[in-house]
């Protein structure tokens, strides 16, 4: 995703000089908090390598909301767009390389390039559709069915994410997840 953005900007030599320095790449160790619940998000993060997760605290219980892998962008959308306190935290779960783009720079790019805004809109609609599917799955499916959906639709999560985060994502305990996996 960051490559698409960079490639589009590089086509316009005038603006590329302005924005080239805006992309800040950083190596992040695992278990690094990039955004804390309650903070206002000032960065769009692009995962170049590794895995990040969005999560929130529910009465002391860590609830994983979504995972992000190579090529994906992530931010607390409500906080980033609305400049209000984030309702989620963003954390690396494996050593990662992340490209940061500050909100003001991101907004300037969107204002200069309507085609990037259209492309971003498509990405956001897809993400919202994914959130809807996750929400409906939590309501209508039992844990076994949710795990099977995960295996079918997102096998990289099973391969790369620790079991306790997967259990949290599925809305079950790690013990329940172990039982489900053993039945397979």
N, C-alpha and C positions, 0 to 999 in steps of 0.2 A: 504494500500500500504506500509506504513512504517512497519507494522507487517510482511509482506512478506519479506521485506528487512532484518529486524532484525532476523527473523526465519532462513533465509538462512545463515546469518553470524554466528548465534549461533551454527550451525552445525559444524563449523570449530573452535574449541576451541582456537587454536593458534591466529587466526586473530580476533576472537571475543574480546579478551582482549584488543587488539589495538583499535577496533572501538566502543566498548561499550560506552565509554565516549564521542563519537562524536555526539550522538543524544541528542540535547538540547530541552527539553520540556518547553513551556512557555504558561501561560495564557495571553490572549490578550483581552482587552476590545473592545467593538464595536467601529467602526470608527477610528481604529488605522491603520496608514499607515505603511506597512511593507517594501515597496519599492517605492521610488518616481521616476516618470518619469525623465530620465536623469542620474540616478544613475546606477552603474554597480552592477548587481545581484551577490552576493557572497553566497547565500543560496538556497537550495532546501527546500521548505516548504511542510510538510505533515499535512493535516488537521485531527486532532484526534477528535475534537468536534467543531462545529460551521460552519460558512460560510464566505468565502473570495470572493472577486471579483477583476478581472482585469479590468482596465479602462484607458482611455486616455483623454486628453484635446484637444478638437477641437475648436480653437478660443474662448476659455472661456466656452465651453459647455462640460459637463461631459458625456462621452460615455462609457457605460458598455459593455465590450467585452465578458466576461465569468464569471460564478459562479463556486465555488468549495466547496464541502461538505465533510462530514466525509469519510475518506478512500482515498481521492484524493490527489495527489501531484501537486504543482504549483510553478512556477517560471516564470520570464520573460525569455522564452527559448532562444531568440536571445542574450540577455544580458548574461545569465548564461553560455551558451556554447561558445559564441564568445567574451566574456569579453568586450562588447561595451555598451555604454549608453542605458538604457532601454527605449523603446518607450511607455511603459505602467506603470501604478502604480498598486500596490497590496495593498488592504485594507480589514480589517475585517468589516463585516456588522452586526454581532451579536457577543456577547462574545464567544471567541473561545479558544481552546487549540491547539497549533501548535507545531510540532516537527521540529526543524531546523537541517539541515545537511549542513555544509560548503562545498563549491565547491571542495576544495582540497581533503577533505575526501571522498566526493562522487566519484570523479574521481579515487582515489586510490582503492575504492571498485570495481568500474567498471573494472579497470585493473586487479585486482586479480580474479574476478569472471566473466568469459565470459557469463555464464548462466544468470546472473543478467543483463548484457548488452543486451542480446537477449530479455529478459522479458521487459526491459525498452524500447527497440526499438518497440516492439509490442504496448506498451502503447502510445508511441509518434505517431505512425502511426494512431492509433485510434483517438487521439486528433486532428491530422491534418485532418482526415476525418470529424470529427465533425465541425472543422473550415470551411471546404469546404461546408458542408451542410448549415451552418449558412450564409455563403457568398452567396450561390445560393438562399437561401430563401429570403434574403434581395433584391435580384435582381428580382426574378420571382413572389414572393407572395405579396399580399396586406397585410396591417396590420392585418385584421381579420384572414386571413389564417396563418400568422405567430403566432398569439396568439393561434389559435387552435392547431398548431403544438407543441407549447410550453406546452399547457395543456396535450396533448397526450404523448409527449416524455419526458418532464421534469416537472411533477406536483409538485415536491418538491420546485421548484423555485416559483411557484404561492403560495404555502403554507407558505414559509419562508422568502421571499425577499420582502422588501418594494416596493410599487407600482411604485414610481418614478424611481427606478433602473430597474424594469421590463420594464417600458416604454422606458427607455434609451437603454436597451438591444434589444428591438424590433424595435428601430429606430422611435419611435413615441412620442408624448407628453403625459404627465399623463392624460390630459383631454381626449385625443383620446382613451387612454386605458380604462378610466372609461366608455366611451360610448360603446366600444366594450364589456366590461364585463356586462354592463346593458342589452345588446341585448341577452345575453346567456340565 
